[in-house]
Amino acid sequence: MSTFDKFSLRGKTALVTGGATGLGYHMTKALAQAGATVLIAARREKLLSEAAEQLNTDPEIHDVQWHPVDLANRKSVKALAQYANDALGGIDIFIGNAGQDINEHLLDIKEESIDQIMQVNISANVELVQAFLPHMREKNWGRILFSSSASTVVSSPHEGIGMYTATKGALNAFTRTLAAETGHQNITANSLILGFFVTDLVTQAQELLRTTQGEKAAQMFMEDFVGMTALGRAGHPEELEGLIQLLASDAGSYITGTNLVIDGGMSIMLRPNGTV
């Protein structure tokens, strides 16, 4: 088999939570262009249908389907798992990309907020892994990826993300134990320590700051993050696509148990970029 052929995902099935927007959209695109049948899941049905329709117009893409899910609701998570297994005959590649940030300061966090972010960022991922592992074990092949955050390895210039960081850190630890438990069955598990990428959420956050606090606040929001990177710029979502194809395919079959940092060098910086 040629190196190029090892990247092929033809005949594989995949599920990407949060796969209709932002980085999840580009993860879906990467899998589908490599030949996988991909099911995307999120709360907003309109965005899911629009994303699937747009991706399926690409002649390089095999098949993108969608199904709604509310990851904060255990019944909804179980329904998604059942649908995925029934409709696709099991899931070979699971990407737990969706996540929630409650953005509340430590002393202001409510009990219900803690419960919800734990369910969305941790419990839902565990429950979906439980649902898909039997199929992967039967086939002696599987790929599991989680979207984590650079906030687990480097401090953020903005406050109010304590619970978000805690849950993503727990996901990193879960990844390593999951990899140890499933590796002998040719199943890999890795988490992506994602840095600052320009997505719709970032653009919306910047626009909200511009509206509520003025242009200077919006500009500082970008400069704070960009200044923390070695490359001196934000990431572009399409820069993630090649890595997804590697980790989800036979080309990356010896990579497991890693918390892989993709942050433009944010985690290695000792001072803001461009300063002495």
C-alpha positions in Angstrom: 0.0 0.0 0.0 1.3 3.4 -0.9 1.7 6.2 1.6 -1.1 8.1 -0.2 -3.4 5.1 0.0 -3.0 4.9 3.8 -4.8 8.2 4.1 -7.9 6.7 2.5 -11.1 6.4 4.6 -13.2 4.7 2.0 -15.6 2.2 3.6 -15.3 3.9 7.0 -18.1 5.5 8.9 -17.6 8.6 11.2 -19.5 10.7 13.6 -18.5 14.3 14.4 -20.3 16.2 17.2 -20.4 19.9 16.5 -19.6 19.0 12.9 -21.7 21.7 11.2 -19.7 24.8 12.1 -16.2 26.1 13.0 -13.4 23.5 13.3 -15.9 20.7 13.4 -17.0 21.6 9.8 -13.4 21.3 8.6 -13.0 18.0 10.5 -16.1 16.7 8.7 -14.8 17.9 5.4 -11.4 16.3 5.9 -13.0 12.9 6.7 -15.5 13.1 3.9 -12.9 14.1 1.3 -10.9 11.1 2.4 -13.8 8.8 1.5 -15.6 8.3 4.8 -19.4 8.4 5.3 -19.8 11.1 8.0 -22.7 11.8 10.3 -22.7 15.2 11.9 -24.6 16.0 15.1 -25.5 19.2 17.0 -28.5 21.0 18.4 -29.4 23.3 15.5 -31.0 21.4 12.8 -30.9 24.2 10.3 -27.1 24.6 10.5 -26.8 20.8 10.3 -28.8 20.5 7.1 -27.1 23.5 5.5 -23.7 22.1 6.3 -24.5 18.7 4.9 -26.0 20.2 1.8 -23.0 22.4 1.2 -20.4 19.6 1.8 -22.3 17.1 -0.4 -22.0 19.5 -3.4 -18.2 18.9 -3.3 -17.4 16.2 -5.9 -14.6 14.9 -3.7 -17.0 14.1 -0.9 -18.7 10.7 -0.5 -21.6 11.2 1.9 -22.4 13.6 4.8 -25.5 13.0 6.8 -26.9 14.7 9.9 -28.9 14.0 13.0 -29.8 16.4 15.9 -28.5 15.9 19.4 -28.6 17.9 22.7 -25.4 16.7 24.5 -26.7 18.1 27.7 -29.6 15.6 27.6 -28.6 12.0 28.3 -31.7 10.6 26.5 -30.8 12.6 23.4 -27.2 11.3 23.5 -28.4 7.7 23.7 -30.8 8.4 20.8 -28.0 9.7 18.7 -25.8 6.7 19.5 -28.7 4.3 18.6 -29.4 6.1 15.3 -25.7 6.2 14.3 -25.3 2.5 15.0 -28.5 1.6 13.2 -28.2 3.9 10.2 -24.5 3.4 9.5 -24.0 -0.1 10.9 -21.6 1.2 13.6 -19.1 4.0 13.9 -15.4 3.5 13.0 -14.3 7.0 13.7 -15.6 9.1 16.5 -14.7 12.8 16.9 -16.0 14.4 20.1 -15.6 18.0 19.0 -18.6 19.7 20.5 -18.1 21.5 23.8 -19.5 24.2 26.0 -18.0 27.1 27.8 -20.1 28.7 30.6 -17.8 31.7 30.9 -18.5 32.4 34.6 -16.1 33.4 37.2 -15.3 30.8 39.9 -17.4 32.4 42.7 -20.3 32.9 40.3 -20.7 29.4 38.9 -24.1 27.9 39.6 -24.6 24.2 40.4 -26.7 23.7 37.3 -23.9 25.2 35.1 -21.4 22.8 36.6 -23.7 19.9 35.9 -24.3 21.0 32.4 -20.7 21.6 31.3 -19.7 18.3 32.9 -22.4 16.5 30.9 -21.6 18.2 27.6 -17.8 18.1 27.8 -17.2 14.9 29.6 -20.1 12.6 30.2 -21.6 12.8 26.7 -18.2 11.8 25.2 -17.8 8.9 27.5 -21.4 7.7 26.7 -20.8 7.9 23.0 -17.5 6.0 23.3 -19.3 3.3 25.2 -21.8 3.1 22.4 -19.3 2.8 19.6 -16.5 0.7 21.1 -18.2 -2.7 20.6 -18.3 -2.1 16.8 -14.7 -0.9 16.8 -13.6 -4.0 18.8 -15.5 -6.3 16.5 -13.7 -4.9 13.5 -10.4 -4.6 15.3 -10.1 -1.0 14.1 -11.1 2.3 15.4 -10.2 6.0 15.8 -11.3 8.3 18.6 -10.4 12.0 18.7 -11.5 14.7 21.1 -11.2 18.5 20.8 -9.5 19.9 23.8 -8.0 23.3 24.5 -4.7 25.0 24.8 -6.1 26.5 28.1 -5.2 23.1 29.6 -1.4 23.7 29.1 -1.1 27.5 29.1 -3.0 30.2 30.9 -5.6 32.2 29.0 -5.4 36.1 28.8 -9.1 36.1 29.7 -10.8 34.9 32.9 -14.0 32.9 33.5 -13.0 29.7 31.8 -12.1 27.6 34.9 -14.7 25.0 34.5 -14.2 24.8 30.7 -10.4 24.2 31.3 -11.1 21.6 34.1 -13.4 19.6 31.9 -11.0 19.7 28.9 -8.2 18.6 31.2 -10.3 15.7 32.3 -10.9 14.8 28.7 -7.1 14.7 28.1 -6.7 12.3 31.0 -9.5 10.1 29.7 -7.9 10.0 26.3 -4.7 8.5 27.7 -6.5 5.8 29.8 -8.8 5.0 26.8 -5.8 4.6 24.5 -4.2 2.2 27.0 -7.3 0.1 27.3 -8.1 -0.2 23.6 -4.7 -0.1 21.9 -4.3 -3.9 21.7 -7.5 -3.9 19.6 -6.1 -1.5 17.0 -8.1 1.4 18.3 -6.3 4.7 18.8 -7.4 7.6 21.0 -6.0 11.1 20.9 -7.0 14.6 22.0 -6.3 17.8 20.1 -5.0 20.6 22.2 -6.4 23.4 20.0 -5.1 26.9 20.2 -6.6 30.1 18.7 -8.3 29.6 15.4 -10.5 32.1 13.5 -13.9 30.6 13.6 -17.5 31.9 13.6 -17.5 31.8 17.4 -14.4 34.0 17.6 -15.8 36.4 15.0 -19.1 36.6 17.0 -17.3 37.1 20.3 -15.3 39.9 18.7 -18.4 41.5 17.3 -20.1 41.3 20.7 -17.2 43.1 22.3 -17.3 45.7 19.5 -20.9 46.4 20.2 -20.8 46.3 24.0 -17.4 47.7 24.8 -16.1 49.4 21.6 -13.6 48.9 18.8 -10.6 48.9 21.2 -11.9 46.0 23.2 -12.6 44.0 20.1 -9.1 44.7 18.8 -7.5 43.8 22.1 -9.4 40.5 22.2 -7.6 39.4 19.0 -4.2 40.9 19.9 -4.2 39.2 23.3 -4.4 35.8 21.7 -2.4 36.4 18.6 0.4 37.9 20.7 0.7 34.6 22.7 1.6 32.5 19.6 5.1 31.9 18.2 3.8 32.4 14.7 2.2 35.7 15.6 -1.1 34.9 14.0 -4.3 33.0 14.5 -4.9 29.6 13.0 -7.0 29.0 9.9 -9.6 26.1 10.3 -8.4 24.4 7.1 -4.9 24.0 8.6 -6.5 21.3 10.8 -7.7 19.1 7.9 -4.5 17.3 7.1 -4.0 16.3 10.7 -7.5 14.9 11.0 -6.9 12.7 7.9 -3.7 11.5 9.4 -5.1 10.6 12.9 -8.3 9.1 11.5 -6.6 6.8 9.0 -4.1 4.0 8.7 -1.4 6.6 8.1 -1.5 7.5 11.8 -1.9 4.0 13.1 1.0 4.3 15.5 -0.2 7.5 17.1 -2.2 7.0 20.3 -2.6 8.3 23.8 -1.3 11.7 22.8 -2.5 15.2 23.8 -1.4 16.7 20.5 -0.8 20.4 20.6 -1.9 22.5 17.6 -1.6 26.1 18.8 0.8 28.0 16.6 3.4 27.8 19.4 1.2 29.4 22.1 2.3 26.8 24.7 6.0 27.4 24.2 6.0 31.2 24.6 7.5 32.8 27.7 6.5 36.3 26.7 4.2 38.0 24.2 5.3 37.7 20.6 7.5 40.6 19.3 8.6 41.8 22.8 12.0 41.8 24.3 
